[in-house]
Amino acid sequence: MDLRRPYPPFPYDLLPPAPAFELVSRDITEGQSLDPMHSADGQGLSPHLAWAGFPAATKVFAVSCFDPDAPTPAGYWHWTVVNLPITCTSLPRGFGNGEQPLEAGVARVGNDGGTLGFVGAAPPAGDHAHRYVFAVHALDDALDIADGAISCTPAAFQMLFHTLARATLTVTYQR
């Protein structure tokens, strides 16, 4: 099958603008290729993430990973965790794999693979490099999302109305 198609726009460019803050990682670097340990070809581990410089009015954080280049009309959600407390300003490598205990109110949201954890990068073989947008959203209030919610899209919709600021790191992966 020929998968040639145009690259879609950066997903957050399609939303109302939000101030930025700092997002760093010991595992991923903006614009660089993703280490296979974070892919379906490796261990499928979520990367370490740490953030700072968010607005003082922030009440909770949401963390997500989205592939806008998946060959679907709606991209592919790899990971979403919402209602992380304000005291949580980093996540260790592998946090998204569901083995860590969660604080009360924190909710894991089902990814497009049908699970609650992080789904490693897995673009179709021979397709162009896919972008994986890791985002931390500083929110003005907790989202009305229960742990185990089925879809990331309703969480993303709620985030839109509560985002004070957003930090992103975008990496690529190709098979």
Secondary structure, 3 states (H helix, E strand, C coil): CCCCCCCCCCHHHHCCCCCECEEECCCCCCCCECCHHHECCCCCCCCCEEEECCCCCCCEEEEEEEECCCCCCCCEEEEEEEEEECCCCEECCCHHHCCCCCCCCCEEECCCCCCCCCCCECCCCCCCCEEEEEEEEEECCCCCCCCCECCHHHHHHHHHHHEEEEEEEEEEECC
